Amino acid sequence: MKITKYEHACLVVEEQGKLLVIDPGSYSTSLPENLTNVSAIVITHVHADHFDPTHIKNLLEQNNTAQVYCTNEVAKQLTAPNIQPVTGGDLGNAGPFHLKFFGGQHAIIHASYPTAQNVGVLVNDKLYYPGDSFTEPSASVQLLALPVSAPWLKLAEVMDYLTAVKPKRAFPTHNALLSDIGENMVENMLGGITKTYGGSLQPIPVGETIEV
């Protein structure tokens, strides 16, 4: 299974020639407009950095049988067929992708902000992405897409979450807000944490791919 990272929080997963697109948001400007063979799209929550209607429109115009898994809040903004609202405990199957969903709420940003719905997703029992949350999956994780910068988190919480999940490998995501200096600092600190339990941190530059 191959994972390609785009800006901020967008991932494209490939298995057996089919694609799964996760969180095609407004910051993910280099996501190709002509992706085909898309079996499914997962949208973890309604915020624009994860859910860009233009990306969704482009994807569904070329993949009109793709299944869209999303929260109820996202589903209310979509009129396309094959929309499946999900929350923690739900399962999904699309082409070669078996999906397990976890959680239900976005991490708290501030008392003055409404708390959105949010789901984490485990793909083929290998890749886990929690969306904007620190929801732990009830399964071992081979590869964790780890949020590292946001108004709703601090780095100490990211470090604690990494220690709790203990993935074999992790890579930073949700990182568009970081400068080069900040990104280096975050990667050094999180890399040190993974070494304490025998894992590793493997950053993925935008547009590049790793396998799991």
Salt bridges, closest charged atoms under 4 A:
ASP23 OD2 - HIS50 ND1 2.59
ASP49 OD2 - HIS8 NE2 2.90
ASP49 OD2 - HIS50 NE2 3.45
ASP49 OD2 - HIS174 NE2 3.37
ASP52 OD2 - HIS55 NE2 3.83
GLU61 OE2 - LYS57 NZ 2.57
ASP125 OD1 - LYS100 NZ 2.97
ASP132 OD2 - HIS45 NE2 3.23
ASP132 OD1 - HIS50 NE2 3.07
ASP132 OD2 - HIS106 NE2 2.91
ASP132 OD1 - HIS174 NE2 3.05
